Amino acid sequence: MAELNNILSTFEPTNLEELEKVKLLNRTDIKFTFAFDQLSGILKQILPHYKCLQLASGRISTYQTLYYDTNDLLMYKKHHNGSLNRQKVRHRIYTDSDLSFLEVKHKNNKNRTIKERIKSVQTDSEFEANEMAFLNKELGFDPKLLRPMVWVDYQRITFSSKTGNERLTIDINLKFRKPDSEIELNNLVIAEVKQEGKGHSAFVKLMKDQQIRQNSISKYCFAIAATDKDVKQNNFKERFSSLKNILDHDTFAKLR
C-alpha cells in the first residue's frame, strides 16, 4: 500500500465540492476488472488525465454497503435473467466522512444508471418512516418485503477527468460478509468509468490498449453468487471464469 499511496500523492488533488459538479446520478457505466499488481502501472499512465479525490483521511476511502433484497431474491434474479429494467437497494456508509445514505439504483432499458438516495442512519432492522416513504416512491413493490442480504466492503480511489464530465472509481480490497461466511478478494481491482454519455475517456482507451476487456460485474450479484452456492448463477459463470487468472487458486475455488 505504501507504493500505491506514493503514486496517488503525485496526482493533482480534487475535493468533494469540485466532485459534486460531476455527480452523474444519471449516467452510463463501463466496468473493468484486473489484478492488483497491474494497478500501479495503470495509475502512472493516467496521471496526466485525472485528478484524485483528497479527503482529510487521505486518498483511499473505506466503504461499507449493506444490500437488501426480497426473501426470494427478486432483484438478484432480475439481474441474473437479464432484465432491462432492474433495481438495487442498499445502505452505503462512507466511513471516512461519517456519512450514510439509503440508495436505490435503477438500470433502465437504455443501459443508463439512475441513482436516488436520502441521508440515512444505517440499520439492518426496520426502515424508518422517511425511509419507507422514499422506498415506496422508488420501488415497484412493497418495501416491507426487503431483507438485509449481504455486506460488501471495499476501499475506493476516486478520480475526476481533467477534460470531460467523467468520474473514475477504482475499488480494491473487496470483501463479502454474511453472519456465517466471509470472502476476501484482495487481488481483485474493479474499475468503473461513469459518464453522462459515451464520450472520450483516457482510462477506457488505456484499457483497450492493454487489452483489458470490459467486465460488467455487479458487486451485489457477485456477493450473492459467491456466498450462496444454491442460488441460480448460470448466467454469471462466464464473468466468474474471467476472474480465474486474477484470483489465487483457493479464492477462485470458493466462488465456483
N, C-alpha and C positions, 0 to 999 in steps of 0.2 A: 504493500500500500504506500510505502514511502516514495517509490518511484512514481506511482500514479499521482500522488499529491504534488510532487515536484513538477510534473508535466502540466497539471491543471493550473499551477501557480503562474505559468507563462501565458495563459490566456488573458486577454483583455476582460475585465470583470463587467458584469451587469448586475442589477439589483431587482428586487421584487417589483418596485414601482415601474421600472422600464419593461419588465417581463409582462406586467399586466396589460401592456399595449398589444401583446401577442397572445392573448388568452386562447383563441382558437377553440371555443366551445362548440363551434360548428365547423367541422374540418374533414379532411381526408388523412388517413394514417397509412404509413408504409413501415413494416417491421422487418428487422434483420436479426439473425442470431449468429454468434461466433464465439470463439474461445477467449477466455480472459487474457491469455498470453499474447493475443493479437491486439489488445486494446491500446497499449502504449504507442505502438507504431501507427495505428489509425489516428489517434489523437494528435500526434505530431504533424500528420498530413493535413488535418482540418484546421490547424491553428490559425491560419490567415483568414479563415472564413466565418468564424464564430466567436461570440462572447460567452463566458461561462458565469453562471449564477453564483454570486458570492453572498453567503449568509454569515451571521455572526459566528456560527458553529463551523464554518468552513465551506468547501465547495462540493462536499459529498453529503447528501441529506438522507436521513433514515425515514422510511415509510412503513406503516403497518396498515393493512387493509383487511377488513372482515367482509367477506362476501355472503350474501343471502340468496336463498332460492326456496322453492316450494319443496315439500317432502318428496314429491316425485320428480324433482329436478327439472321443472318446466323450462327454465332459462338455459340450463346446460344443454338440454335435448334440442331446443330450438337452434342453438349454435351448431351442435353436432350434426343436425339434419340439414343445415344449410339454409335456414330461414332467412329471407332477405330483410325482414323487419324483426329485430330482436332487442332485448334489453339486458342490462346487468344492474344489480343493486348492491351498493357497498357503503360501508363506513370507512373513510380514509383518515388516518391520523398522520399529520405532519409533525413528527416527534420533535424535530429541532426548533420549530416555531410555535409549538404548543397550540396547533390548530386542528380542528376535526370537522369533517363535512359528511353529511349523508348525501350520496350521489346516485343518480340514475343515468346510465349511459344508453343512448339509443343508437343502433346501427340501422339505417334505413335502406330502402331498395335502390338508392343511388350511391351506395357504398360510402355514405358520409356518417361521421360520428358526431352526435349532438349530446352534450353533457349538461345536465341540470343538477344543481346542488344547493343545499342550505347548510348554514353552520349548525353544528350539532355536537353534543357530547356523546362520544362513542359509548355504545351499550350493546350487549348481546342478549338483553332481555326484551321487554316490551318497548315498542316505539312510543315516544311522547305524542301528545295531541297534535302539535305542529308538524311532527314528522309524518304522522298518519295522513294529515291533510295534504302534505306535499306528495306522498306516495299515491294517494287516491287520485290526485291530479295527473300524475305522470304515468301510472301503470294502467294496463288494460285488464287487470284482475284485482281481486280483493287483497290488499297488502297484509291482512291478518293471516294469510297463508304462508307468509315468508318465515323462514327459519335461518339462523346463523349456520353456515356450512363449513367454511374453511378460512383460516388466516393465511394471507400471502404477505410476507415481509421481504424487503429488499432495500438496497441503498441506491440512490439516484443522483446522477450528474445531469444538470440541465443547461442547455445551450440555446442561444438565440442567434439567428443568422444576421450577419452584418449588412446584408444586401436585400433580403426579402422577408416576407411575413411568414417566418418559419421557426418552429421550435424543434429541437432535437433533444431527446432524453435517452440516457444510457443507464440501464439498470444492471446492478451486479449483486452478488451475494444473496441470491434468491433462496427463500425458504418457504415451504408449505407446512402449516401447522393445524393439526386436529387434536382433540383431547387424547387420542390413543395412538397418534403417529406424527412423525416429523421427517421431512426430507429436505436436505440442503443441496443446492446446485451451485456450488461456489465457482465452478469453472465456466458457467454459462453467462454470456452477456446478451441482453435483449436491448436492441437499439430501435427507437421509433422516431420517424420523421413526421411532423404534424404541420400541415399547410392548409390554407383556405382552398387551394386548388392544386393542380399538378404542375407547379412552376419548377424552375431550375433549383436543384439542391446540390451543393458541393458534396454533401455526405452521400447522397444516392449515387452520384457519379463515381465517387470513390469505391462504393460497394460494387458497382458494375465493373470498374477497372480491376478490382481484386477478385472478381468472380465469386462474391458472396451473395447468394441468392436471397430473395425475399422469403420470409417465413412468417405467415400470418398466424402467429401463436397467441392465443388468449391465456393470460395468466390464470384466470379463474378456471377455465375449462381444463387447462393443463394440470392445475392443482387437484381438481376433482378426479380426473382420469388417473393421476399418479397415486392418489391416496385411497381410491375405491376400485378394487380390481373387478367388481361385479358390474360396474356401470358400463353402458354401451360406449365403445370408443373406436369402432372400426374406421370411421372417417378421419380419425386423428392419427392413425398408425403411421402414415407417411410422414407427418410432421415429427412424430416421435423418432422415427428412423433417421431423420435428417440430423438429429442431435447425437447420434451414435459416435461420431468422430470428435465431438466436443466434450462429452461427459466421460468420466472414467468408467471402467467396466462395471464396478459394483453399483455405482449410482444408476447407470443405464439399466442394469438388470432390475432395479427396484421399480422402474417405470413401465416395464413390459407386462 
